Amino acid sequence: MADSQRVLVVGGTHGNEVTGVHLVRRLQRNPQELTRDSFTAQTLLANLPAMAANRRYLEQDLNRCFTAALLNSEPQNGEQVLAHEINEKYGPKGADSPTDWIIDLHTTTANMGVTLVVQQHDPQAVDMALYVQQKMPDVVIFDENCTRDEDPFLCSIGQHSMLIEVGPVPQGLLRWDVFEQTARALAHALDFIDLRARGEDSLPSPRQADMYQFIEKLHLPRDEHGAICGMIHPELQDRDYRELSPGDPIFISVDGETIPFDYPESVHVAFVNEAAYYDQAHGLSLMRKRTVSWEGE
Amino acid sequence: MADSQRVLVVGGTHGNEVTGVHLVRRLQRNPQELTRDSFTAQTLLANLPAMAANRRYLEQDLNRCFTAALLNSEPQNGEQVLAHEINEKYGPKGADSPTDWIIDLHTTTANMGVTLVVQQHDPQAVDMALYVQQKMPDVVIFDENCTRDEDPFLCSIGQHSMLIEVGPVPQGLLRWDVFEQTARALAHALDFIDLRARGEDSLPSPRQADMYQFIEKLHLPRDEHGAICGMIHPELQDRDYRELSPGDPIFISVDGETIPFDYPESVHVAFVNEAAYYDQAHGLSLMRKRTVSWEGE
């Protein structure tokens, strides 16, 4: 029977996030894990040169190369060439993409547990995240909060997409807890696609979920030459998703001086001390926590 | 007054172990932290090209380039050239090295706390480690267990040397807890050099210490093509310095199969899931715990 859903599972979009790489290789050896009644998912190891170098990327972060603007321009580096090739094979990006679902497997050095990154303009993806959260109650739903055209993620070239982000785990190594949680979240996501393809809906109607909506990234303390000269305050380290209020300790200088949070409102934090953010000297992301309600299909 | 001791503090021997890099930069801005009655320590950021690339090394691990054999051969790559230059400036390696002490600052992704790596053939360094342990009782003393000629570490070109290894911290990022512990261990080590230079000895005589002596590294599970296909067992993850007995779970395959420890004796473990070991597919180090006694000077 032809697949009623075209589903793609991706690892290695960041070459040093090896959990997704090894999980995709396991799935390739065990295709029954990719199979449901209505489809067998395909797999992609996205950035092979970066994987070989055990680096996030070689010239540009591949997961920032899938905006409509970049996909419609002449590619300027190896990752942009790769993005065009991937978009040609699994896209083109747009509401009519031939790929129904893309699920991309990522890790973080931050203590974020299992975070499901979706876009609020994709209610089916929000449904998927809510379904996984029913099965794994500690899972956090994160709204990346940008339009499809602006969305730079690889998974944005599918009609619907979800990014599974699990941590804490250092770059370039495997931890069983992170690996197993990633596999479990992915399995539930594939179950969801199958249930939906067969017209089943186990979610309450109307649905309701707590979501963390991305606001902005903040820079680490930097000296007059732009060099990093401070780090996450120990009271904030490992406390992803906690509320941070104006005046709370946020950073500490290398000399041990506490730097308070200077912001007009209380917010929540994520990607606290993410190693991949250091190339831009970013220390964390700020989020708004919102309770969202929406109708079922 | 001329320094009675020539002391060198090194960071950036591994370019992505940024704790030492940022600590050395702090010390360079605050030379009083490097100063004791009998000396002002010098500093070195050892592998600038690797630091710029945020990688452990570019062509070869610099901290494997200081064996007598390599220092006496024509250099074959950038790191070997660097090793020759460093040996020319601060060595030559040997019992008569003009540098009395080298302290090299490292980090690990393993849950090793503060580990002081010394060589048993350097009793002054073992004394230094014991002194630091008096001040910081959780510190572990690790005997690298090789001769001076075979010792590949940068710090081996000094008359006496100690490597301060602190974790867990991912590569390429700063954690205050790790940074602060590193600074504290270093300050105690410099105090020790100064006390010793002034003829003082606060250590008991005879001395006694528990030391972990390196035996060998073990490979991660690998498939028929040599690719990694398993990881540290969750019961062993984060349990550095615990005893591991034959039959205990040591690895788990990506498919979830537990692999027991197949070894003729009970040993202790360190560098459990060190990211830097993955290039050689090593998963951990095995150690023998010994109680050592020796006479004071």
Contacts between the chains, C-beta under 8 A, distances in Angstrom:
chain1	res1	chain2	res2	distance
A	22	B	228	7.4
A	22	B	229	7.9
A	22	B	254	5.5
A	23	B	254	7.5
A	25	B	254	7.5
A	26	B	254	4.8
A	26	B	255	6.6
A	30	B	255	7.6
A	54	B	278	7.4
A	54	B	279	7.5
A	55	B	55	7.8
A	109	B	170	4.5
A	109	B	173	6.3
A	168	B	170	7.9
A	170	B	109	4.5
A	170	B	168	7.9
A	170	B	170	3.5
A	170	B	171	6.3
A	170	B	275	5.1
A	171	B	170	6.3
A	171	B	171	6.4
A	171	B	172	7.1
A	171	B	275	6.9
A	172	B	171	7.1
A	172	B	275	4.5
A	172	B	278	5.9
A	173	B	109	6.3
A	173	B	231	8.0
A	173	B	273	5.7
A	173	B	274	7.9
A	173	B	275	4.4
A	173	B	278	6.1
A	174	B	228	7.6
A	174	B	231	4.0
A	174	B	232	7.8
A	174	B	273	7.8
A	175	B	231	6.8
A	175	B	232	7.5
A	175	B	234	8.0
A	175	B	237	6.1
A	175	B	273	6.9
A	176	B	231	5.6
A	176	B	232	7.1
A	176	B	233	6.9
A	176	B	234	4.5
A	176	B	237	6.7
A	176	B	252	5.4
A	177	B	234	6.0
A	177	B	237	7.4
A	179	B	231	6.9
A	179	B	254	7.2
A	180	B	256	7.5
A	228	B	22	7.4
A	228	B	174	7.6
A	229	B	22	7.8
A	231	B	173	8.0
A	231	B	174	3.9
A	231	B	175	6.9
A	231	B	176	5.6
A	231	B	179	6.9
A	232	B	174	7.8
A	232	B	175	7.5
A	232	B	176	7.1
A	233	B	176	7.0
A	234	B	176	4.5
A	234	B	177	6.0
A	237	B	175	6.2
A	237	B	176	6.7
A	237	B	177	7.4
A	252	B	176	5.4
A	254	B	22	5.5
A	254	B	23	7.5
A	254	B	25	7.5
A	254	B	26	4.8
A	254	B	179	7.2
A	255	B	26	6.6
A	255	B	30	7.7
A	256	B	180	7.5
A	273	B	173	5.7
A	273	B	174	7.8
A	273	B	175	6.9
A	274	B	173	7.9
A	275	B	170	5.1
A	275	B	171	6.9
A	275	B	172	4.5
A	275	B	173	4.4
A	278	B	54	7.5
A	278	B	172	5.9
A	278	B	173	6.1
A	279	B	54	7.5
